Amino acid sequence: SYSDIHGISGELHETPLLIAQSLALMEQEINRIQTKDAYNLAESIKPEYVHDPAFRLKFLRGEHFSARPAAQKFVNHFEMKRQLFGASKL
């Protein structure tokens, strides 16, 4: 099938419960990451942006709701943003 040939996994049905649980797990994983200076700086500048569920959900969807890699990519996002655009643009 098309999915098998292209390595696409089955469709994941997003439910409010899945989203809530995944966001909570992602928060736990973010808290476990030791080195996250840019994330911490962004959180201190604009916490409503850093904690926006819709924003975090993009990272979860990109990782098929796997919290640990989504959290790492989320933290890496802020580091790359700081490197490319400077701390004032976090």
C-alpha beads as a LAMMPS data file, in Angstrom:
LAMMPS data file: protein, C-alpha beads

90 atoms
89 bonds

1 atom types
1 bond types

-500.0 500.0 xlo xhi
-500.0 500.0 ylo yhi
-500.0 500.0 zlo zhi

Masses

1 110.0

Atoms # bond

1 1 1 0.000 0.000 0.000
2 1 1 0.970 3.672 -0.300
3 1 1 1.550 3.925 3.450
4 1 1 3.826 0.889 3.488
5 1 1 5.880 2.067 0.519
6 1 1 6.407 5.542 1.978
7 1 1 6.851 4.499 5.592
8 1 1 3.793 6.410 6.766
9 1 1 2.287 5.164 9.989
10 1 1 -1.432 4.826 10.509
11 1 1 -3.486 7.906 11.182
12 1 1 -3.593 8.956 14.804
13 1 1 -6.967 10.130 16.043
14 1 1 -6.493 13.195 18.194
15 1 1 -8.869 13.259 21.111
16 1 1 -9.040 15.891 23.837
17 1 1 -7.725 13.267 26.269
18 1 1 -4.757 12.357 24.032
19 1 1 -3.892 16.029 23.609
20 1 1 -4.143 16.792 27.342
21 1 1 -2.105 13.745 28.339
22 1 1 0.526 14.410 25.688
23 1 1 0.895 18.061 26.693
24 1 1 1.344 17.006 30.335
25 1 1 3.954 14.413 29.383
26 1 1 5.747 16.948 27.212
27 1 1 5.897 19.361 30.152
28 1 1 7.444 16.613 32.301
29 1 1 10.015 15.877 29.605
30 1 1 10.878 19.578 29.227
31 1 1 11.448 19.740 32.989
32 1 1 13.883 16.809 32.740
33 1 1 16.077 18.542 30.159
34 1 1 19.052 19.980 32.012
35 1 1 20.497 22.390 29.437
36 1 1 17.836 24.752 28.138
37 1 1 19.125 28.287 28.577
38 1 1 17.346 29.741 25.544
39 1 1 14.084 28.058 26.584
40 1 1 14.411 29.482 30.100
41 1 1 15.141 32.938 28.720
42 1 1 12.154 32.789 26.359
43 1 1 9.960 31.607 29.231
44 1 1 11.046 34.566 31.365
45 1 1 10.419 37.030 28.508
46 1 1 7.074 35.725 27.262
47 1 1 5.691 32.763 29.231
48 1 1 2.326 32.837 27.465
49 1 1 4.129 32.108 24.172
50 1 1 6.308 29.326 25.580
51 1 1 3.368 27.663 27.365
52 1 1 0.829 28.075 24.556
53 1 1 -0.764 24.627 24.091
54 1 1 -1.401 25.222 20.377
55 1 1 2.292 26.016 19.850
56 1 1 3.452 22.957 21.792
57 1 1 0.955 20.783 19.961
58 1 1 2.788 21.459 16.697
59 1 1 5.886 19.779 18.122
60 1 1 3.865 16.850 19.455
61 1 1 2.211 16.333 16.083
62 1 1 5.594 16.466 14.382
63 1 1 6.732 13.601 16.607
64 1 1 3.482 11.595 16.425
65 1 1 2.694 12.516 20.040
66 1 1 5.946 11.112 21.421
67 1 1 6.608 13.477 24.328
68 1 1 10.370 13.085 24.779
69 1 1 11.451 13.904 21.211
70 1 1 8.811 16.639 20.992
71 1 1 10.167 18.232 24.175
72 1 1 13.742 18.068 22.896
73 1 1 12.795 19.633 19.571
74 1 1 10.826 22.314 21.406
75 1 1 13.830 23.219 23.553
76 1 1 16.125 23.046 20.498
77 1 1 13.760 25.406 18.667
78 1 1 14.476 28.178 21.156
79 1 1 18.214 27.577 21.022
80 1 1 18.240 27.764 17.231
81 1 1 16.017 30.831 17.278
82 1 1 18.442 32.534 19.669
83 1 1 21.426 31.591 17.496
84 1 1 19.809 32.809 14.298
85 1 1 17.981 35.915 15.475
86 1 1 19.391 36.833 18.886
87 1 1 17.994 36.707 22.408
88 1 1 15.733 39.717 21.827
89 1 1 13.691 37.711 19.289
90 1 1 12.931 34.783 21.568

Bonds

1 1 1 2
2 1 2 3
3 1 3 4
4 1 4 5
5 1 5 6
6 1 6 7
7 1 7 8
8 1 8 9
9 1 9 10
10 1 10 11
11 1 11 12
12 1 12 13
13 1 13 14
14 1 14 15
15 1 15 16
16 1 16 17
17 1 17 18
18 1 18 19
19 1 19 20
20 1 20 21
21 1 21 22
22 1 22 23
23 1 23 24
24 1 24 25
25 1 25 26
26 1 26 27
27 1 27 28
28 1 28 29
29 1 29 30
30 1 30 31
31 1 31 32
32 1 32 33
33 1 33 34
34 1 34 35
35 1 35 36
36 1 36 37
37 1 37 38
38 1 38 39
39 1 39 40
40 1 40 41
41 1 41 42
42 1 42 43
43 1 43 44
44 1 44 45
45 1 45 46
46 1 46 47
47 1 47 48
48 1 48 49
49 1 49 50
50 1 50 51
51 1 51 52
52 1 52 53
53 1 53 54
54 1 54 55
55 1 55 56
56 1 56 57
57 1 57 58
58 1 58 59
59 1 59 60
60 1 60 61
61 1 61 62
62 1 62 63
63 1 63 64
64 1 64 65
65 1 65 66
66 1 66 67
67 1 67 68
68 1 68 69
69 1 69 70
70 1 70 71
71 1 71 72
72 1 72 73
73 1 73 74
74 1 74 75
75 1 75 76
76 1 76 77
77 1 77 78
78 1 78 79
79 1 79 80
80 1 80 81
81 1 81 82
82 1 82 83
83 1 83 84
84 1 84 85
85 1 85 86
86 1 86 87
87 1 87 88
88 1 88 89
89 1 89 90
